[in-house]
Each structure stands twice: as structure tokens, then as C-alpha cells.
Amino acid sequence: MEKAEPVLNSVDRQSAVWMKIQNYLEARLAALRVRNDKELDQVKTAALRGRISEVKQFMALDKPVPPVQADDQGDQDARSG
């Protein structure tokens, strides 16, 4: 099994731009979670959870990419393309 590497290298992770992006994503995630705590119908809740998931994936660009599982193939293709 190959060692998983982060999408961003060590220089990228220390850049001012990445730090700004991380701060933005943390604020965005907090705002989405506040909205998710409100009364929403099932469709709006599912859409909001999808946005939360995407924000978390962007925040994880500095972490090693997890191995692909059969049901996650579509998610992995989006990250590699």
C-alpha cells in the first residue's frame, strides 16, 4: 500500500494564501452549522449537509488523502480532477 500524501505540500501549507483560505473555510463551516441547526425540510437539510461536506473536504487538502473505498469512487475522482 502506498503512503498517502497531502494534496498540498509543506510549502503550500505554510503559505499566507492557504492560511487565509483555512480561516475563510472555518468561518464558512461555522455559518453552515448554525444554519443546519435550524428547522429545515429534508431537501434543504440534505443540500446544507452536502455543502458542509464539501467545505470539510477543502479543509482537508493539507491532510493525507484517504484510500478510496468502492462507494467513495465518485468523491475521489472529484479530488483528483
Steps between C-alpha positions, in 0.01 A plus 500: 500500500638840400548773755225761469627851441313826556383686192693805625873473565672643808572835331135532390377426852712783646399760241306810596242418233429155646469649848248756369308227323496289819367795701230561240402132493482482881267801506293354215470166678386670821236699309374188322476312830291782650263477202491122535383532861182679385174339391539402135318255278677180396611631161652820640665305782656257252626785281649677801670181618647464153647851524641419844661187358658696213642762737651223714657343191661830406626543856660154478721584199792525742439145631592169337237380253317199644493178297212468255215273600260352246210731591724810514637475144304804379632716787859398428464576128389853585810558716743366242353689204 
